[in-house]
Structures are given as C-alpha cells and as structure tokens.
Amino acid sequence: MSLFHAVVWLDHHQAQILQFDAEHVEAQKVKASSRHTRTHGSGVRTEHEFFGHVCDALSGITEVLVTGSNSAMADFRHYVEKHRAPVGKQIVGYEPVDHPTENQLIAEARKYFVKYDRMNGTPTPM
C-alpha cells in the first residue's frame, strides 16, 4: 500500500516510520547497527549507515515530517543535505518531540499535515 504522508521519529539509535492516511497506518522500525569496531571514525560511519537506511525506508513517500530530539534531527538533516538531497525534497518539516506513543505521533502528524497542506493550497489526501 502506498501512502502519501509519513512521520519519522528518530534518535541516534533507532527510527520509527509511520506512513498513514485517514484509515490506515503502516509502521516500520529501523535500528542502528550495534557492531563496534576499533576503526577511527567508525561511529560516524555507523551513524551514516543508519541514516542511509532511514532514507531508503522513505523511498516513494511524498511528504515526510521528521521528529525527534534536536540533536538527532540536526544530524539527520545534515546527512540528508550532504548525501541524500533527493530525500530532502520529500521532507516538509522538522519538529522536536520527546518520546511520543505511536498514537500521539500520528495525531501530531495529522495536525501538522492539515496545516501544511492548507498553507500550500494542496488538498490533504488523508
């Protein structure tokens, strides 16, 4: 099922991706690799690999809202701008949130997209 909107909640270790419309929600989780190496800079490579998997999971989604801690969102945004510019075009906003439940996250995303679509003059296909 291809859904129009998605909300992503992420930190530096995991991401929860929820695609939704008015009646359906599809959930997907992406976790960072837990392998530890002694190689210098392996933490950066592991983070880039994780963010790459998150970007791959967003393939085909028209509008994405990214949520999470300010630091995780800033790091993800930097990664997207530098390495995955096409995904950046799908992301319509960044909103800081703590640790919401799935239902809270969907409710906030629905409110966000109603406002976003109204401001852009596009009908909300929810």
C-alpha positions in Angstrom: 0.0 0.0 0.0 1.4 3.4 -1.0 0.5 6.1 1.5 1.0 9.8 0.9 2.2 11.1 4.3 4.7 9.7 6.8 6.1 10.8 10.1 9.5 9.7 11.4 10.6 9.8 15.0 14.3 9.2 15.4 17.2 9.4 17.7 20.7 8.2 17.0 19.9 4.5 17.6 16.5 3.9 16.0 13.8 5.3 13.9 10.1 4.7 13.8 8.5 5.4 10.4 4.7 5.7 10.3 3.0 6.0 6.9 -0.6 6.9 7.1 -3.8 8.1 5.6 -7.2 8.7 7.2 -7.8 5.0 7.8 -4.5 3.1 7.7 -1.2 3.2 9.4 1.9 1.2 8.4 4.7 1.1 10.9 8.4 0.3 10.2 11.4 0.4 12.5 15.0 1.0 11.6 17.7 0.3 14.1 21.3 1.4 14.0 23.9 -1.3 13.8 25.3 -2.4 17.1 28.6 -3.6 15.8 31.6 -2.0 17.5 34.9 -1.7 15.7 38.2 -0.1 16.7 38.5 1.8 13.5 38.8 5.5 13.9 35.6 7.2 12.9 33.5 4.0 12.9 30.9 5.8 15.0 30.4 8.3 12.1 30.2 5.5 9.5 27.7 3.6 11.6 25.6 6.7 12.0 25.7 7.4 8.3 24.8 3.8 7.6 21.8 4.1 9.9 20.7 7.4 8.4 21.1 5.9 4.9 18.7 3.0 5.9 16.2 5.6 7.2 16.4 7.4 3.9 15.9 4.2 2.0 12.8 3.5 4.0 11.4 6.8 2.9 11.6 6.0 -0.7 8.3 6.7 -2.6 6.7 8.7 0.2 5.6 12.1 -1.0 5.6 14.1 2.2 7.6 13.3 5.4 7.6 15.0 8.8 10.8 14.3 10.8 10.5 14.4 14.6 12.8 13.6 17.5 15.4 15.3 19.6 17.0 18.5 18.3 20.5 16.9 18.0 19.3 13.8 16.2 17.2 15.8 13.8 20.1 18.2 13.1 22.5 15.3 12.4 19.9 13.6 10.2 19.2 16.9 8.3 22.9 17.4 7.8 23.3 13.9 6.4 20.3 14.3 4.1 21.6 17.7 2.8 25.1 16.3 2.2 24.4 12.8 1.0 20.8 12.3 0.0 19.5 15.6 -1.5 16.5 14.0 -3.3 15.2 12.7 0.1 15.4 16.3 1.4 12.8 17.3 -1.1 10.3 14.8 0.4 10.9 16.2 4.0 8.4 19.0 4.6 9.4 19.8 8.2 11.3 19.0 11.4 9.5 19.1 14.7 11.2 18.4 18.1 9.3 15.9 20.3 10.3 13.7 23.2 9.2 10.1 23.2 5.6 10.0 22.0 3.4 6.9 21.7 2.5 5.8 18.2 -1.0 7.3 18.5 0.4 10.6 19.8 2.8 10.7 16.9 0.1 10.0 14.3 -2.2 12.6 15.9 0.5 15.3 15.8 1.5 14.4 12.3 -2.1 14.6 11.0 -2.5 18.1 12.6 0.8 19.2 11.1 -0.1 18.0 7.6 -3.5 19.6 7.6 -1.8 23.0 8.3 1.0 22.3 5.9 -1.3 21.4 3.1 -3.6 24.3 3.7 -0.7 26.7 3.6 0.5 25.2 0.3 -3.0 25.1 -1.2 -3.0 21.4 -1.8 -5.8 19.1 -0.8 -4.9 16.7 2.0 -5.3 13.1 0.8 -5.9 11.7 4.2 
